[in-house]
Amino acid sequence: MSAVIDFSELQLLSNRAFARWVPRVATNEWLREVSGESRFVWDLDAMQDGFLDPLYEIFDKHPERWRPILAAGLMQAADIDAASQDAVLAALELQFLTSIMLTRFRNGRTAAEAQSAGEIPFAVIATVSYTARQYAPTLVIRHAASLSPDAKTWLAYRFGRVTVQGAAGAAYNLFRWETKKTLMDESSYLAYLRYFVSSASFVLSADCAIAAAAPISTFAAQLQEASACAGIAYHLAAECETWRGDDGASLEPGHFLMGPNHAPDRRDAGPFDGSENIGRWLALAKAERDKAEQCTQGLPRSLQAVFLDFLESAVDAKLTTEREAASAK
Amino acid sequence: MRSEFSTDFVRDMDPVLGEHYTQWLPYCRESIAATIDELAHPDAFPRTLGIDNGHVDRDLLHSACVAPFRSYLRRSGKMLRPYLVCLCLEAYGRDPRTRPREVALAEIIHSSSLILDDVADDSTYRRGDLTAHQQVGMLVAGAVGSEWLNLGFEVVWRDRESLGSRITSRLIEELAWEHFVTGLGTTVDCIWPWQEKTNCLPGEYLQQVVHRSTSYTYRLPLKIGGLTADVPESEVAKLSAFGEQVGLGFQIVDDLLNVKPADEHWGKEVAEDIVQGKLTLQVILALERAEGARRARLLEILRSGTHVQSELQEAVGVLEETGALEECRRLATELRDGALKIADDLGMDEIYRRRLKALACYVLRRTR
């Protein structure tokens, strides 16, 4: 049981916030609230099949809600009622879900090729990802009633900026492989995660707390840096799961510095292959985790306690799981 | 079928619009070039992305993230959207030359949306040249479209001091909302062919058009112009309504031209919408009206993905026989008339109202 953050409660709060703004069932009332009066008539079935169902498929597969939990925990540490920030928390989770949505598709294919039989078409998934991603800043600037006008503007801008970074990173990484067919070195990969991979970051969680609680803004740079390092640590640890797969299985695009159309078998993956590399990856993750902890020095006690509790429950727990799994193998 | 894009469309415009447009076109190009350079020059781009210069291959970053976008700007687009921002600013007493970023913003968003449209439709050509995803792959092109679309927030943010808090906030709000609702409309657009729906309502098509395409065609540029000029919200709402009405008409005419181009300068595959099995208004109406073998044949062609022109023309024949094309022309005319009424009520000098009305008329009779 956590000493500072009630993770179960904040997970429930995050789920409720998401359901408030992204209902499982499409209704005219929801569409009216978020997109305005219908001028003609909405095809609700299309909204259900083409937006909400694919979104909930991925929402249910990833139940952790780390990002809204961290934001809500930091808000509570600053005496802000996190429940009043439901639109912000929903936006955070939307941003995360969309960042992992397109990973199953590989580049250099036509739309028709980019799907298996029976799967939702690439165009639909791409549209869900696009729409959900754009919904996030809309939620912030239109529906985050508890934020000040300037805070809403800044936070919506930050959501847009993360989308730019994530999109530019995807283009850069895919294009780099297509043209150079070389792997990134370790430091380039860490920089890539830091600047380009929004799913490997908790910075937006810090931003949401900063927007909601003016006093936190004094410590914005520290919190953002700690969140960036914690996100990279978590991401690196999570990548070890891929390493632990069967020897003959293909690596997924975006994992382990591989190219999108040429993801090789693990045994052919070059210098990063092998269990010793899992150890290396976990060491890198630990180093980032320690940097995150270091960044919390000087934060007010309540903020520091929340962040360290999060670090322990999210990042350390993941690192422990992966260490144990690597040892067992 | 590939064809070269031409810029002689100005001849289709009333001179009151065409001359003003021609006058502002060089400035539009200048503003766009300057804004893109400011954001995306190889020396500046990492900073735009918030990246420490030492950590990325700048040339590669530029080739991946900037070059495909620039290639769309080089294709002699009409630049109508930045022009509309200029028109609004001038109409409300502001000098467009003081707002180059907001002028450029409209074209940045438009070109980004074209890249994404081409990905969604898996189109081969745009303005007579290969689409971005044909050049750099589906995911790279999709990412580049999304990147540039969202760089719009950065453009506005850079002007926040001169715009002031309220206008900055309103511009960011409208960018976010327009991008989102465009996604909702696009959802309907791409779900219909996937589910092979055949019983869609004309109203459902028009609703998705209101969201999917009226934003980037005219509604958003007019809002950018009105908001940047700091006009009252009631005036912004009128500009938005005008843009939506014209945008609806634009899409219906676009659908008509897609199956029956007016000349050889169309620049896309003829009847590409039928190749993609799209349920446009004319197809929905034809499916409502056609019976038996003709209806079945139309559905068969729509679902076949054929590129064979004789088969595509057979489908176009069904659209004509059922009166669907004529009905669409009638509706486009109604929408234009609605736009003219809205324009009458705008709080700007008569000459600017005339220009906007000329735009509504041009959209209806355009040939490309």
Interface residues (C-beta under 8 A of the other chain):
Chain A: L31 V34 S35 G36 S38 R39 F40 V41 W42 D43 A46 M47 D49 G50 F51 L102 F105 R106 N107 G108 R109 T110 A111 A112 A114 I120 P121 F122 A123 V124 A126 T127 V128 Y130 T131 A132 R133 Q134 Y135 P137 T138 V140 I141 R142 P149 D150 K152 T153 A156 Y157 G160 R161 T163 V164 Q165 A167 A168 A170 A171 Y172 L174 F175 R176 E178 T179 K180 S187 S188 A191 Y192 Y195 P260
Chain B: L49 G50 I51 D52 H55 V56 D57 L60 L61 S63 A64 C65 L116 V119 A120 D122 V136 G137 M138 L139 V140 G142 A143 V144 S146 E147 N150 L151 G152 F153 E154 V156 W157 R160 S165 R166 T168 S169 I172 E173 L175 A176 W177 H179 F180 V181 T182 G183 L184 T186 T187 V188 C190 I191 W192 W194 Q195 C200 L201 G203 E204 L206 Q207 Q208 V210 H211 E244
